[in-house]
Amino acid sequence: MERGERPWGTYTVLEENKNYKIKRIEVKSGERLSLQMHHHRSEHWIVVSGTAKVTCGDREAIININESTFIPMGTAHRLENPGVIPLTIIEVQSGEYLGEDDIVRFQDDYNRCAGEEETLP
């Protein structure tokens, strides 16, 4: 299983196929991923532990355990953990291209450059 550490937490690839990829993403308390978008994939996020603050386009929502949200291809989005316990989500990516270089960053708390190759949602 592919596993990676990031400033905001960790990810583990649970399954990967030509047209989909399934990841477990764990976000530390008070941390957030970059505001980003993908040209070639959509994502479905299911919260399995903790509480997620999700930005999708111009909407923000709180997603609780056993709830989910859909991130359409080409839509700016961000995942945050506003809670005190770790946030764990299952992410299902689907699309014709699932390469990790399909990330366009608009804003990032960790000063990672836009277009930098990285393994995250």
C-alpha positions as CSV (number, residue, x, y, z in Angstrom):
1,M,0.0,0.0,0.0
2,E,1.3,3.4,-0.9
3,R,1.4,5.8,2.1
4,G,2.6,9.3,2.4
5,E,3.2,11.9,5.1
6,R,2.3,15.6,4.5
7,P,2.4,18.7,6.7
8,W,-1.4,18.4,7.2
9,G,-1.5,14.6,8.0
10,T,-1.2,11.3,6.0
11,Y,-2.8,9.5,3.1
12,T,-2.9,5.8,2.2
13,V,-3.9,4.5,-1.3
14,L,-6.3,1.6,-0.6
15,E,-7.0,0.6,-4.1
16,E,-6.1,1.8,-7.6
17,N,-7.4,1.0,-11.0
18,K,-7.3,2.6,-14.5
19,N,-10.5,4.8,-13.9
20,Y,-10.6,5.1,-10.1
21,K,-8.4,5.4,-7.0
22,I,-9.5,5.0,-3.3
23,K,-7.6,6.8,-0.6
24,R,-7.8,7.1,3.2
25,I,-6.9,10.6,4.2
26,E,-6.2,11.6,7.8
27,V,-6.0,15.4,8.6
28,K,-4.6,16.6,11.9
29,S,-6.6,18.9,14.1
30,G,-6.6,22.5,12.9
31,E,-4.9,21.6,9.6
32,R,-6.1,21.9,6.0
33,L,-5.1,20.9,2.5
34,S,-4.4,23.4,-0.3
35,L,-7.2,25.1,-2.2
36,Q,-6.9,23.2,-5.4
37,M,-8.6,21.8,-8.5
38,H,-8.2,18.9,-11.0
39,H,-8.7,19.0,-14.7
40,H,-9.2,15.3,-15.2
41,R,-10.9,13.8,-12.2
42,S,-13.8,14.2,-9.8
43,E,-13.7,13.2,-6.1
44,H,-16.2,11.8,-3.6
45,W,-15.4,12.3,0.1
46,I,-17.0,10.2,2.9
47,V,-16.2,11.2,6.5
48,V,-15.5,8.2,8.7
49,S,-14.1,10.0,11.7
50,G,-14.2,13.6,12.9
51,T,-15.7,16.6,11.2
52,A,-14.7,18.1,7.9
53,K,-15.1,21.7,6.7
54,V,-15.3,21.5,2.9
55,T,-15.0,24.3,0.4
56,C,-16.4,23.4,-3.0
57,G,-16.5,26.3,-5.5
58,D,-18.2,29.2,-3.6
59,R,-19.8,26.9,-1.0
60,E,-18.6,25.9,2.4
61,A,-20.1,23.1,4.4
62,I,-19.6,21.1,7.5
63,I,-19.6,17.3,6.8
64,N,-20.0,15.0,9.7
65,I,-19.4,11.3,10.2
66,N,-21.3,9.0,7.8
67,E,-22.0,12.0,5.5
68,S,-20.4,12.7,2.1
69,T,-19.8,15.3,-0.6
70,F,-19.0,15.3,-4.3
71,I,-16.3,17.5,-5.8
72,P,-16.9,17.9,-9.6
73,M,-14.0,18.0,-12.0
74,G,-12.6,21.5,-12.6
75,T,-14.0,22.9,-9.3
76,A,-11.8,24.6,-6.7
77,H,-12.0,22.7,-3.4
78,R,-10.4,22.4,0.0
79,L,-10.6,20.0,2.9
80,E,-10.1,21.2,6.5
81,N,-10.2,19.7,10.0
82,P,-11.9,22.3,12.3
83,G,-12.2,19.8,15.1
84,V,-10.0,18.6,18.0
85,I,-9.8,15.0,16.9
86,P,-8.2,13.7,13.7
87,L,-10.4,13.8,10.6
88,T,-10.5,10.7,8.5
89,I,-12.1,10.5,5.1
90,I,-12.3,8.0,2.3
91,E,-11.7,9.6,-1.0
92,V,-12.9,8.0,-4.3
93,Q,-11.3,9.6,-7.3
94,S,-12.7,8.9,-10.7
95,G,-11.8,10.1,-14.2
96,E,-9.9,9.3,-17.4
97,Y,-6.6,10.4,-15.8
98,L,-5.7,10.1,-12.1
99,G,-2.0,11.2,-12.2
100,E,-0.8,13.1,-9.1
101,D,0.4,15.9,-11.4
102,D,-3.2,16.9,-12.1
103,I,-3.2,19.4,-9.2
104,V,-3.6,23.2,-9.7
105,R,-3.1,25.0,-6.4
106,F,-4.7,28.4,-5.7
107,Q,-3.7,28.8,-2.0
108,D,-1.5,26.7,0.3
109,D,-0.6,27.1,4.0
110,Y,2.7,25.2,3.5
111,N,4.1,27.4,0.6
112,R,4.1,24.6,-2.0
113,C,4.3,25.9,-5.5
114,A,1.3,25.7,-7.9
115,G,1.7,22.8,-10.3
116,E,4.2,21.0,-8.0
117,E,3.8,17.3,-8.3
118,E,2.4,15.8,-5.1
119,T,0.3,12.9,-3.9
120,L,-2.8,14.3,-2.4
121,P,-6.4,14.7,-3.1
